[in-house]
Amino acid sequence: MSQQLIDRTAPISHPDRLYINGQWVEATSGTTINVVNPATEEVFVSVAEANEADIDRAVAAAREAFDNGPWAHLSHAERADYLRRMGQHLDARIDDVARIWPSEMGSTHAVAHAFAGTIGGVYEYYAGLADSFPFEERFDQPPGGGELALIVREPVGVVGAIVPWNASINIMAYKIAPALLAGCTVVLKNSPEAPGAGYVMAEIADAIGLPPGVLNVVTADREASERLVRHAGVDKITFTGSLAAGQRIAGIAAERIARVTLELGGKSAAVVLDDYDLETAAQSIAGYACFLTGQVCSALSRVIVTRDRHDALVEALSATFAEVKIGDPFDPSIGMGPIATRRQLEKVEHYTKLGVAEGATLAFGGRRPAGLDRGWFIEPTVLAGVDNQATVAQEEIFGPVLTVIPADDEAHAIELANDTVFGLNNSVFTNDADRAYQIARQLRSGTVGHNVFRSDMRIGFGGFKRSGIGREGGVDGLRPFLENKTVILEGIPSHVQQ
């Protein structure tokens, strides 16, 4: 579809409202947040801003729905029916999501449309676990006495779900779907930079008749967001975002022993071994570096290669980046759109200059593309000859910047890959699957791919070290929304099979 034919207005019915207790309500604050299109620097939509009083209202609604409403007492199959309908309605709104995503954070429309078509399946997947997940397990003749013991997995309670701006429709699915299946109620806190997807989910909840208070959707900045984390009525926080924010949340949650799942930052490595073709590696690494303009926590931003092949790989990466067309994300010929915010663009520019100041060579990019005088655009960037202890090799940049790090040999490459406070993702580039597996087992990260950036949240996603606590996606993404209860009985209840 031509970019001129795509409607670029916000497909949101009630941007001036919050969704609380099954109703569209005015914000107590009376203020709004302007969401700015990063390609045009014009306001895409203005949404209601929640303050602390609004957070209290949303938590009270979720609390009432969990403690006294029907939701927690429905069967898993009954809750799964709601999830399936959510997924179906989301599938019907693929075009809307694909309009919102580029307009808020700069993803290309083609990528947004492709990914939007997969999100409904997340709700269907978790609905399917209603029949297969062991919500109750039986133990006969328990050693401590009694005739029968059961482990009963019950909902943790009210969940505060805090999502970032880069891929909110995807990330919220892996929070909302398992939480609702478990029987939890949810307060979804949108990012001020990208609230559109949250509004879509609120509209879907309204359309399918989700019971009041089960899903509440608000948009708030830092102060009100912290109120959600501190609120005694919230049993669990599930957060995706920066390391700094995650540390703050973990500290606050620890004060009241609230449950947390934290999916934080990364500084992931592409380890290119000596048997792998450099041109092929460059096409793979550089191609994914432009995905969502590099604003991906698991991006392969460190490229580790032996010294004798370093220069050739830098040249190949630069040549691949030179072919990337940058511009209007609704233009189907464009390979990379803008950075999401002015603040984030300035951060990327700062790190690029810092990398050079600390001894790296700017091999490609790092500048505003010619002819793009408006919007938060930057060329994809290659920093060569980077010391692994340099700031740009250790801190998350969150932009299309590759740091190429020379290694002495394979063992040194593995050491360098692990020499980071993060442990979210890595990839090994080799023609030998056995070698890839052996190295994968030595890398300290939640995911290890082979010959390409890989991530599969249907299996599970999360990190080692400071990349987070817990997992999202897959069966393990359901467990954090459940509490185990041990029940030891002198007899066998009628619902338990003999």
Secondary structure, DSSP 8 states (H G I E B T S, - for coil): --GGGS--S---S-TTSEEETTEEE--TT--EEEEE-TTT-SEEEEEE---HHHHHHHHHHHHHHHHTSSGGGS-HHHHHHHHHHHHHHHHTTHHHHHHHHHHHH---HHHHHHHHHHHHHHHHHHHHHHHHS-SEEEEES-TTSSSEEEEEEEE--EEEEE--SSSHHHHHHHHHHHHHHHT-EEEEEEBTTB-HHHHHHHHHHHHTT--TTSEEEEE--HHHHHHHHH-TT--EEEEES-HHHHHHHHHHHHHTT-EEEEE-----EEEE-TTS-HHHHHHHHHHHHTGGGG--TT---EEEEEHHHHHHHHHHHHHHHHT--BS-TTSTT-SB---S-HHHHHHHHHHHHHHHHTT-EEEE--S--TT--SSS----EEEES--TTSHHHHS---SSEEEEEEESSHHHHHHHHH-SSEESEEEEE-S-HHHHHHHHTTS-SSEEEESS----TTT-B--EETTEES-BSTGGGTGGGEEEEEEEESS--TTS--
